[in-house]
Amino acid sequence: MCGIVGVWNPATADPTEAARLVFFSLYALQHRGQESAGIAATDGSDLRLVRRMGLVGQVFGEPDLGVLGGRAAIGHTRYSTTGSSRIQNAQPMVVSVDALGELAIGHNGNCINARDLRDELSREGVQFATSSDTEVVAQVIANERGATWDDRLTRALPKLRGAWSLVILTPSALYAIRDPLGVRPLCLGRKGDAWLVASETCALETVGATFVRDVAPGEVLRIDDRGPMPIADFAADRRGLCVFEHVYLASVASDLGGVSVYATRERMGETLADEHPTEADVVIPVPDSAIPAAVGYARRSGIPFREGLIKNRYIGRTFIQPSPELRQQGVALKYNALRDVLDGKRVVVVDDSIVRGSTSGPIVELLRGHGAKEVHLRICSPPIRHQCFFGVDMARRDELIASELDVESIRRHVGADSLGYLSLAGMVRATGGTEGELCTACFTGDYLVPVQLELAKDSLESEKVRV
């Protein structure tokens, strides 16, 4: 996941304005990562960096924005997919080249050939301080030939494989880059004289910026005082936006490729009602991502929509770990069930996906414990049978319940009275696109580029790194 933001603001009376815009944009992208956050800024002569473990509101204070003064800044909020959750792997990361100065980088996605690139650079004497593929990407750029950062970027990027949306900051320019398939989203906006790039349109709206366009797959966009200028195009023959962005990752307040995420999820629920109808008294969502789908299911089926589960939005975002006794309560720590909605009712519960099956079973049990007479589980995506290598840390394949069990076996495992998954065709149709325009590999196993099936989140951890 991860959220990335960049701001170039050539004319402002407030030297902290760029960093302030990045800060509030990161707040809007907090759903994309809660492990660490950072901002790098420049005044045109050097780069300054603040990054810490924790949520955006915990990491930054007003004094930090004073340190981060300057006309341009980039920001990152992290959800780790390669490299463990520790401060050395927090972003943005900064590398330095004697001839060109410093470069700061923020990355959303996975560079799947990072191990090979790192081994090659290590043989050439490059030292690494982290176990993150982002540092590998930065060092590939920094150690490429070229008299300018433009030259080095255009030579380095074709070496990368996988998924990457990048924001890169130097003292003289901001770069916004999307991988050739466009797996991860990235958009361009404007607020007065300032230009912004962000993972999602909701970040632009939060700070009052106007959406201009999506950064195109394979596009390298340089932004400086002259405005945005494409300097290279590495687009592939096909497109591959991650369909899981529509299902779960993106905010319902965002548009992806000009399509409302909220409307897409409503259509997923409507199609799910067509494909898997049942007799019931109430439709409830597993909050928050499944709420629009449950609305769509209820509308199409004619079954009343109610909120039967209330999510505690803070439990999962604290540094204080529950005791073993509290941990055993599991789902009850995250959700409160409403007995007056559930008692004696036949309940359709709509969720976005089942990954390991470790949450669905306790949810079914919680609903029954609060009086539900029947529980019919409806999932607004197909069974997840394959590991993601392009930026979603969902699980290894042997941990995915649908890779081992068929639908009826999963139903028995989670204890539901019935279980229905949205079909692949129904999910794709709901996005308004075609299967050839989306990455659906976690459902189909059809990866857009060759992958190492044994690649793991900690694949770069085995080598000793400087800390």
N, C-alpha and C positions, 0 to 999 in steps of 0.2 A: 504494500500500500504506500505509505509515506505521502506527505504533502509538501509541495515545493512552491515557492513564491519568488518573484523578482520584481524590483522597481527601479526604474531610471527616471530621475526627476531633475532635469537640468536647471530649472528656474524656480527657486523657492526661497522665501525669507526665513523659513524655519530649517535649520541644519539637521534636525532630527526627523523631518517629515518622511523621508524615504524609509527609515527604520520603523517609524510609527505605522506607516501603511503596511509594511511587511508583518509587523506584530499583530495587527488586527486581522489581516488576511490569514495568518497562521491559526488564529483563534477559530476562524470559519472552517479550517481544514483539520481541526483537532481530531475529528472522527477517523482520519487516515493514519493516525499514529499517536500513541500516548507514552512512548518510552523516553524520548529526549527531544529537545528543541534547540535551535540555534539560529543566530543571525550574523551575517558578515556584511560589513559596510565599507564604503570607500569615499574619501573626499577628493579623489583624483590623484593622490600621491601614494597612498598605501592602503592596506586592508586592515580592518579591526574586526575581531571575532568574539562573540559571547555565545557559549553553548553549555548546557547543563542537562543532567538527567531530570525528567519530570514533565509535567504538562506546561503548556505555553504560559499560563498565568502564574505557575510556580517558578518558572525559569527566569522571567524578565521583570524588572522593576524600572521605575522612572530613571534612576541613575544609570542603568544599562543603556537606555536610549541616548543619554548624553555621551557616553563612550562611543556609541555607534553613529555619531553624526556624519553626514555626508550626502552627496547627491544621489547615491545609488546603494542598494542593499539587496541581498538574497536571504531567504529563510527556509528552514526545513523542520518538519516534525516527523519523528521516526517511528516506524514499525519495522522491526528487523526481519529481513529475509535471508541475508547472507551476513554472517558475523553476529556475535553475541550482543546482548543488551548491556553495554558498558560505555563509559564516557569516551574511551578512545575511538569508538565506532560512531559516536554522535556526529551529526553534520550541521552546517557545512564543514567540509575539510579544506585545508589550505596547503598548496604546494608552491614551491618557489623555484624559479629558473633565473640564473644569474643574468642572462641577456635580456629577459623580458619582465622580471619581477614576479609578483605573486599572483596566484589564481585561486579563487575559492569556488567550490563545487557543491551543489545539492542534487541528489539523485533519487528518482522514484522508479523502481523496477529491479531487474536482475540481469547482470552481465554473465551469461552462462558459460563463457569461455574464460572467466576471470582467472581460474587456476593456471591455465596454460600461459596466459599473458603475464601473470605474476612470476611464474617459473622462468620465462624468457627474460624478463626485466631483472630478476634476481641474479641470473647468470651474467648480466651486464654490469652488476655492481649496485643496482638500485636497492635501497633498504626500505622495508615497510614497517610502519608503526602500528598497524591495525590488522584486523581479520575481515575487513569489509571490502566487497567488490568495488565500492565507490572510490577507495584509495587507488585501486588498480586502474580504474578508468582515468583518474586524475594523473597518475604517473605515466600512463600510456600517452596522454596528451603532452605532458610536460617533457617527456623524453623523445618526442618526435622531432624530426628536422623541420626547420622553418624560421624565417626571420620575424614573423608576427604570430600572434595567437590564432589569427584566421588561418594561416598556413598550417600550423600544427594541428588545429582541429580538423581541417579538411583531410589531412593525411591520416590522422589517428582514428577517426570515427569508423571508417570501413573495416577496421580490425575487430570491432566489437560485435558480439553476437548476443541476441536475446532481446530484452526490453529495457529501454531507458528513456525517460524524460529527464532532461537536465536543465538546471539553471547554473550558469557559470558567470562569475564576476571577476573582472580585472579592473585596475584603476581607470582604464579608458573606455570600457564597454561592458555591457551586459549581453549574455548569449542565452537564447532559449532553443533547445534542441529536442527533437522527438525521434525515436527510433524508426527505421525504414518501414515497419509494419504498422506503427501507430498503436502499439499495444496499450500504453498508458496515456491518459489524456493530458493535454496541455493547451491553454488558451491565452489569447492576447487581449488586453483591455487598455482603456485610456481614462485618465482623470485629469482634466485640465492639460497642463504641459507634461504630466507624468505618464509614462508607459508602464504597464504592469503585465506580468505573466503569472499564471497560477495553474495548479492542477485542475481546479474546477471553477465554473462560473460563479458559484456561491461566494467564493472569496472576493471576486470583483464586486459583486453586489453589496457585500458587507461594508466595503470602504467607499461606496458611491461611484465606482468606476463603471464605465460603459463597455460591454463586450464588443470587441471588434471582429475577431474571427478565431477559429482554432489554429494552432500551429500545425502545419500539415505533416503527415508522416514523412520522415526522412529530411525535414527542413532544418536548416541551421540559420537561425535568425539573430543578427547582431543589432543591438539597440544602443545608440549613443545620442549625442545632442542633435543629430540629424534625423532621429527617429528610427523605426525598425527597417532593417534591410536584409533580405535573404542573401546569404553568401554561398550556399551550397544546397544541393538537393540529392539525397541518397534514397529516395522512395523506392520501395520494392514493387513488384508487379501486382501484388495483392494487398489488401488491407486486413488488419487483425485486431481491432479494438477489443479488449478483454470484455466478454459478455458479463462477467461477474461484477464489473463496474455497475452495470444496469441492475443486476440482481441484488447486490448487497453493498459494494464498496463505496459508491458515490453517494453524496447527500441527495435527498429527495428535492432539495432546493436548487439543484444544478441541472443544466442541460448538457447532454453528451452528443456531439455531432449535430447540434440543433434540435435534439429530441429531449423532451422533459423526462427526467428520471421518474418523477412522481407518476406521470401519465403512463409510462412504460410499465411500472409495477402494478398500476391499476389494471392495465390490459392483461398482464400475466395472471392476476387473480380472476378476471373474467373468463379467460381461456381455461384456467384450472377448474372453474365451476362447470364449464361445458364438458371438459374431459373426465372429470371425477365428481359427478353430482352425488348427493346423499340426502337422506331425510334427517333434519336436525332442527333445533330450536333457536340456536344462536351461533353466530360466527365471531370468533375473537382472533386477534393477531398475537404473535409473539413480538413484542415491541423491541426496537423501533422500526427496523428496516422492512418488516412485513406488514406494517399498517396499511399502506396503499393497496397492497395485494388483497388483504382481507376486506377492504372497502369494495374492491372490484368483485371479489367472490360473492359478497353479500348482495350487492346490487344485481348481479346476473342471476343468482340463485333465488332471490326473494326472501332469503333468511335474514332476520335482523342482525345488524352489526352491533356488538357491544365490546367494551374493554373488560376482559376478564382477568388480565394479568397487568399489573402495574410495575414498571421497571424502576429500580433504584439506580439512578444514573451516576452515582458517585461511588458505590461499593467497589466496582472494578478498577477505580482510578485512584487508589490510595496506596501509599508506601507501607502502610501497616498491614501485615499479613494476619489472616484470621488464625485462631488457635485450632488445633486438630479437631476439637469438638465442634467449633463453628464450621470448619471446612467440610465436615461430614454433612452439614445441612445443604451444601452445594447450591442448587438452584434457588432454594428458599432465601439465600442471602441476596440474590439478584432480583427476584420477583416476589411480589405479594399477589396472591390470588383472591378474587372477590367472590365470597360465598353466595351473596345475594344474586349475582349474575349466573353462577354455575349450578347452584343446588337443584338437583332433580332434572337438569337439562341434558339434552343431546347436543354436544358441542362440536363444532368444526373449528379446529385451531390451525391457523395458517402461519407457516414459517418460510423463511427464504431458502433454507438448505438444510441438509443433514450431512455433517462431515464425519465425525467419529461415532455419532450416536450417543455420546456421553451426556448430552444435554436434553435430547428429546425424551428419553425415558423418564428422567426425573420431572420434566414438565408434565408429562402425561400423569405421572403419579401425584404431582401436586394438584392438578385439576380434579382428579378422582377424590383426593383427600378433602377437597372443598365442595364435594357433592355432585360432581359431574356424573351423570348416569351413563353416558357414552362419550367417547373421545375419538373423533375422526380427524386424523392428521393429514393436512394438505400442504405440499411443498411446491413453491412457485419456481422451481428449477428442476432439471433432471437429476438422477443419481450421480453423485460425484465419485468417479471410479479411478481417477488418475491424478497424480501429483502435479501441482503448478510449479513451473520453473521460471515464470516470468513476473514474479513480484508479489505473490500471495502466499504467505506462510501458513497454508491450511493444514497440511500433514504429509507424512510419507505415505506412499501408496498402501503399504501393509497396515497403516492405521485407519484407512478409509473404510468405513463399514460396507459401503456399496461395492467395493472391490472384492469383497469376500462373500457377501450374502445377496440373495435376490430380494425382491420387494416384499414378498410374503414373510421371509425370514426376518427382515428388518422390522416389519410390523410386529411380529411376535416379540422381537428383542426389546422394542420400545414400549410394548404393552398397549398399543392403540387398537381400537375396534376396527378401523380401516386406515389404509395409508394410500395416498395418491400423489404421484409426482407429475409435474408439468412436463409435457413432451418437449424434445429438443426443437421440433418444428414450431410448437406453440410459443416457446420462449423466444426463439429468433424472430418470429412474426411479430411478437409484442414490441420488440425494439424498433420496428419499422425498417430493419435492414435485412440482409441475406446472410446465410451461413458463410459465404465466401468473403464477407466484409468483417467478420468477427472471429476472435479466438475463442473456440469452444473446447480446447484441449482437455480441460479438467473433466469434461463430460464424455468426450469421444476418444481421447488418446491420440488425436490427430494434431501433432505439434507443428507449429508454423515453420520451425527450423529444427534440425537435429539436436537432441538434448542428451546429456549423460543421465541415464535413468537412476544412477546411484548418487547423483549430486545432492548434497545435504546443506542445510543452513550453516553448519559448522565446517564446511569443506575447506575453509581457509584458516581454521583454528589450529590445525595440527602443527603448523610451523611456528617456531618461536618468533615472537614479534617484540620490537622495542616498545616499552611503555614509559 
